[in-house]
């Protein structure tokens, strides 16, 4: 709900502070008094384009501030706030400034925001309707949601949305599997060639290191034999190390027997030394006999390493990664062979969910057709009092082509009207005039009152061109709306103004060649006087005052 509006330096407005309440608020005044300026000021708060021509002459900056109480059902607002890191408590304070250099600043609860965000938030707070500004009705894209709000079959809408989500997910999974399978088939010949190549190569983990070591041995065979011969000679020629160890053992054994085994550790050490030296000699003999220079083996190792490294480069890995690469490609081939079965399973699941979606959508469609008949009937009842007794309102529901199915179902909804008995049904903006559109919108809004959002509605002269009983019917329906939501109306019709809970008069005064617009909240007696003026014109008679009193009391 709009709680207050403060305007500074907008066209004819110098300084203006207004407080608003719920119910039906009337804004009246003579033509040219500045009612449209007030709406322009509010439009700035709702994200409309700012023009420096709005800045009051003699000043270099305008500002508009509005305070809204947070709607009770504010999930959409809170979601928007969360997405944009916007802090919202119990109220929203929106401020917008515009300097003469064209620079504009926007704040919501003292946080700077973009014009795009302001416009999106504004659409959640206020609806503005006028003779030529009924965008909600003129845009067929909104008609389905309007009908759904009237029908109140939310569980059916949720069923369709959830099933559509599952169906589209299954469809995407099937498309992805098809693409992957097609890509794999295109690579199948290469895969089979590469797998055959690696299977023949038979790479093993650690093979490169083993081959490199063996190649090093072969290339340094002479040096190795020379070093081994020196070691063998050192152990087995000149002083016989093994014999020396045995002599030492014998001597220690004799001494050990005298001291009752006290030197047994020395005996054991000599025994271990004997075996170690003997084992070392044997190992030297073995490796020496195994060493030989084989040019063929060296060539084979070089060829093997070359082949392994070439395969590793081809598959973007190292030699040790080739066995894993072979396994992966074998698995890819297996997937291709099993791909048809997997794809068939995904297609079956997609078809099943598509049929379930159609079933849920048709149930929703039946609900829409039923709600459409009820809405048409209810709107038609509202039209005669609004001086549209010859009009015919029809909600048309047609099935969308499958490529346009969505989470809201398979229906396209369009509100149509024929303003004369023999005229064809057609889109509202093609058939109805501005005043007719405004009254059609009012008839719809009255019927949608139970599903209306907690939003402020502003009507700009929707009663233009009508008077008497028709204007009274318009006022009555605005009053009905105001029982559910806050309603503000700019009007010249006294029959409409009489229904107001609150009444503001817009007027302008000129002093020292400077014209200023003022807005005053009227007391009961002032309200009676203003409605009398609306009835009588410039000269207010006692008869007009009496008639105004009757209008208000009735």
N, C-alpha and C positions, 0 to 999 in steps of 0.2 A: 504494500500500500504506500502511496505517496504521502509522506507526512509533512514535508515543507519544501518550499522553493524560494530561493534567493537569487535575484537578478540585479546585475549592476551594468549600466551603460550599454543596453541593447536597444538600438534604434531610438524610440521615443521614451524608453524607460530609463530613468535615472537611478533610482534605488527602490527596490521592491522586495518585501519579505512576506510570504504567505504561509499560513498554516492550514493543512487540509485534514479532513476526517473521513471516516467511511460513509457509505450511503451515496446518495445522488447529489452532486455538487453542480450548481448552475453558474455559468459565466455568461453574462449578458452585457449589452451596451450598444450604443448607436454604431452604425456602420462607420468604419474608419477610426474608431476609438482606440484600437490597438489590441483587439482580441487575438488576431493572427500573430502579433509580436510575442504575446505570451506563449502561444503554441510553438513558435520558432525557438524561443528560449528553452522550452522543454525538449524540443527536438535536438538541440545541441547536447543535452544531457543523455539523449538516447542514441547518439552516434551519427546524427545527420551532418551533412557537409557544412563546414563553417566558412562564412564569407566575410571579409573585412567590411563589407557594406553594412553589416549588422552593428558595427561599433558606433555608438552614439556620437554625433557630431560634437567636436570640441574635446573629445577624450581620445586616448590612444590605446585603450584596453577594455575589453568586456570580460565579465565572469558570470557564470551561472553555477549555482550549487543546489543540489536536491538531496533530500534524505528519504530513503525508503526503508520501511520495516521489512525484515526478511520474511518472505512468504512462508506460510506454515508447511506447504508441500514444496520444499525448495531443493529437491534432490538434483534437479538439472543445474541449478545455480551453484550448489556445493560442488558438483562434479566439475563444472567450468572453473570454479575457484581453485580446486585441487590441481587441475591441469596447468594452471597459470600461476601457481604459488601465490594466490591471492587470499589474504586473511579476511574472513567475514565472520562477524559476531551476530548480534541481534539486529543490526541495521547496516545499511549501505549508504555511505556518504560519497556522492559523486560530484566532483568539481571539474569545470572546464573553463579555461581562459583562452582568449584570442587577442593577440597584439596587432597593432596596425601594420606591422611588417609581415603579417601572415603566419607568425609562429603560434602554434596552439599547444597547450599543455592539458593533459587529462589525468585526474587522480581518482582512485577509488579507495576509500578509507586511508587516505594519505599515501597510497602507493601509486607511482606513475604507471600508466597502462597505455596500450595502443588503441587507436581508433577502431580497429577491427574487433578487439575484445570488448570495447565499450558498446559497439553496435550489437554484438552477440548477446551481451548481458542485458542491454536495453530491451531487446525483443522478448526477453523473459519477464520483464517487469511491467511493460506498458504496451497496450494495443491502441493505435490511433486509427480511427475510422472517420472518413469524410465522404462527401458526395462522389469524389473522384479518386479516392485513396483506399478502396476496399481490397487491398492486395490479397488478403486471406481468401476472399471469395473469387477474385479474378484469376488467381493462380490455381489451376486444376491439380497441381501437385499437392495442394493442402487438403483437397476434398476427401481423400480416403481417410486421412487421420481425423478429420472433422466427423465423418460418419462413424468411425470406430469409437471416438470419444462418446458419441451419442448412444451407440449400441451397448457399450460397457461389457464387451465379451473378452476381457483381458486374458483369461485363461486360454481361450482359443488362439489369441494372438501370440501368446507365449509358446503354445504347442507348435505353431507354424514356424516361429522364429528358431526354436531349438532344433526342430527337425530339419529346417533348411540349413542350419549350421552344420549338422551332421552329414547331410546329403552333399553339400559343397565340399566338405573335408574329404569325403569318400571319393568324390569326383576328381579332386585335385590329386589324391593319392593314386588313382587309376591313371590319370594323365601323366604323372611323374613316372610311374612304372612303365607305361608305354614308351615314353621318351628314353628312359634308361635301357629298356629292352632293345629299342631300335638302334640306339647308339652302340650297345653291346654287339648286336648282330653285325653292324658295320665293321666292328673291330674283331669279329670272330675269327676271320681268316688269319689276321695278324697274330691273334692270341694263340691259335693252334700252331702257327709257325714258330712263335717264340717259345712256347711250351716244349715243342719237339726239339728245338735247338738246345734249350737248357737241360732237358732230360738226357740228351746225348752227351752234353758237356759234363753232367753230374758234378756240379760244384759242391764243395763241403765247407762248413765253417772251420776256419783256422788253416785252410789249405794254403793260402798265400804265404803265411808265415813259415809253414813246413817246407814249401818249395824254395823259398828264399834261403832258408838255412842250408838245404841240401845243395843248392847252386853254389853257395859260398864255400862249402866243403870241397866241392869238385874243383872250383877255381883256385883254391889254396891247398890242393892235395900235397904237393911237394913240401911246402913249409910245415904242414901238419906232421908228415912222416919224419921229417928231420927232427922236429921237437920231441916226438914220441921216442925216437931212437936214442936221443940224448938222455931222456928220462929213464929208459930201460937200462942203458949202460950204467947210469949212475947207481942204480939199485942192484945190478947183477954182475958187475965187473969190478976189478980192483979189490977193494975190501968187500967181502961177501957179507952183506948186511944180515941176511937170514942166519948165516953161521954164527956171526957175532952175537946176534940176539940169543941163539941157542946156548953159546958159551956163557953168556951173562946169566941166563936162566939157571944153568947148572950150578954156577958159583953161588947164586942167591939161595937156591934150594938147600945147599949144604949149610949155609949160614942160618937159614930159617929153621932147619932141624935142630940146631943147637939152642935157639931161643924160643922153641915151642911155637913156631908159626907166626912170630911177631912181624916178619917181613912178607907175609902172604900177599899184601896189596901190591908189593913190588913184583912178586912172581906173576900175579894176575895181569899187571900192566905190561910186562914183557911178553906174556902170552898173547895179549890183544895186539901188541905192536907187531908180533911175528905174523899173526893172521892178516892184519891190515897190509903189511908190506907184501905178503904173498898174494893177497887179493889184488893189490895195485899192479903188481907185475903181470898177473893174468889178464887184467883189463887192458893194460898197454899192449900185450900180445894180440888180444882180440881185435881192438880197434885198429891196430897197425895192419893186421891181415885183411881187415875189411876195407881199408882205404885203397882206392885205386882211381886213377884219372880215366873217366869214360866220356869221350867227346859226344857220343850219341845220346847219353843220358843228359848231358848238359844242354844239347840242342833241344831235346824233348821238353826239358823243364822250361826253357825260354819260350818255346811254342805254346806250352800250357799256360804260362803266365800271361802271354800276349792275348790268347783267346779269352781267358778269364777277365782280363782288364777291359777288353773290347766289349764283352757282354755286360760288364758292370756299367760302362759309360752309356751303352745303349738304353739300359733300363734305369738310369739315374740313381745308381746305388754304388756301394763298394763290393768287393769280391765276397766278403763275409755275408752281405745281404742278399746274394743271389739265390740261395736256397729258399729264403722267405719270399722272394719275388716269384719264384717258380710256384710256390704253394698258393700265393694270391691269384696268379693267373689261372691256375687249375680250378680254384674256387669260382672265378669269373666264368669260366667255361661251364662249370656245373650250374651256375645261376642262369646262364642262357638256356641250358637244357631244361631247367625247372621253371624258367620264366613264364612260359605259356600257362602253366598250372597256376602260378601266383597271380598272373594278370587276370585269368578267368575268375579266380576267387574275389579279386578286388572289383571286377565288373559286376559280379553277382551281388556283392554287398551294395554297390552304388545303385543298381537297379532296384534293389529291395528298399533302400532309403528314398529313392525317387518316388516309388509307388506310395510309400508311407507319407511323404511330403504332399503328394497330390491328394491323398485321402484327407489329411489334416486341412489342406488349403480349401478343399471343397466344403468341408464342414464350416470353415470360416466364411467361405463365400455364401453359404446358405444363411448364416447369421447376418451377413451384410445385406443380403436381399430383404430379409425380414425387417432389419432395422431401417433400410431405405424406405420401405412401404410405410412404416410408422412415422419416419421423419417427414416424408412427403405429405402425409395426411395431416400431421401437426402443423407444418408450415402453411399448408393451404388454409387451415382454420384461422391463421394469423393474418392472412393477406386481405380479406374484405375490410376489416376495420382500418387497415393501413391504406385504403383507397386503391387496392390492387385486386379487386374481386374478379376481374377478367383474366388474371394471370394464372398460369399453370406451372407449378414447380415440380420437376421430376429428377430424381437421382438415378442416373444411368450407370449401370455396372456392366462392364465388358471384360472378357477374359484376355489377358495379356499373351503375346507370343512367348513361347518357352524361353527364349533368350532374354526376356525381360522379367522372368519370375524372380522373386526376391524374398527377403525375410518377412515381408508383410503379406505375402501370398501371391495369388495369380490374377488378382482383380485390378482393373483400372476403374476409378470412380470419378464421375464428373457431374456436377450440379448443372442442370439446364433449366431454361424458363421459356415460356411462350407468353408474351404479354397480352396477346389478343386470341380469342377463341379459334380462329382459323389460321393462326400463324404456326409455323413449325417450331419444334423445340430447338434451342440453340444455346451455346455457351453464354453465361451471364453477361460478360463484357461485350458480346456482340449484339445482344438482344435488348438488354435493359438500359435505361437512361441512368444518369448519375443519381437522381433522387430515388428511382426505383431500386437501384442497387443498394443504396443506403437502407431502404426499408426492408428489402429482402434479407440483407445482412442482419438487421435487427430481429426479424422474424426467426432467423436461424439461431441467433445468439440466445433468444428467449428460450428456445427449445433445447439448447445445449447448456442451460444454466446449471443443471445437476452435475455436468462433467466439466464445468469451467475451471480453469486454473485460478489460483489465488493471484490475480493480476489486476492492474489498474486499466480500465477502459476509458478512452477519451473519444468523444463523438463531436465532430466539427460540422455543425449545421446539417445534420442528417434529416432535419425536418423542413429543409428549404423547399419551397414550392407547394407546401400543404398548409392547411389551416383548419380551424373548426374541430369537428369530431375526429378527423384524421390526425391532426396534431395532438389531440388529447390521447388518441390511441398510441401514438409514438411515445408520449410522456409516460403513459401507463406501463408500457413495456420496458422503458428505461428504468422506471421505478422497480419493476420486478427484477431486472438484472442487478440493480443496486442492493438488493437484499442478499445477494451472493458475493458480489465483488464491488470494489470501489469504482464509481462511475462519475466522470466529469463530462459535461456537455456545454458546448458553445451554441447558444440558441437565440433566435429572434422571436420565437413563438411563445406567447404568454401561457398558452395551454400546456406547453412542456415545462416551462419555468415553474408553474404552480405545483408540480410534483416534487420539487427539490427539497432536500433536507438542509442544504446549505446554499447560500446565494452570494456570489461576488459580482459586483458591477465594475465594468471597465470603462473608464472615461478619460478624456484628455483635456488639458487646460493649457492656455498660452499666456505667458507672463514675460514681459520684456522681450517679446519676439522669440521666446524659447518655448516650444511645445513639449509637454511632458505627459506621459500616460500614467494614470494611477489605477490601482485596483483596490476596492474597499469591500470588506465583508459587511453584508447588510444585516441590520437588526430586523425583527419581525415587521415593525412599522415601515422601515425603509424598503423592505422586500415588497410589501403591499404597494408602496408608491412606485417602485420600479416596474412591477407587473402592470400597474395602471398605465404607466408611460408606454409600455409595450402594446397595450390595448388601444390607447387613445392617440398616441403620437406626441408631438411637441407640447400641445396644450392638454394638461391633465384635468379632467372634469371629475366632479363628485360621483357622477354615474360610473366613470371608469374605475374610480377607487372602490366603489361598491361591487362592481363586476369582478375586480381583482380579488376582493375579499371572498366572494362566492366561489371563484375558481380555486383559491387556496383551501377553503374549508371543504369543498366538495372532493 
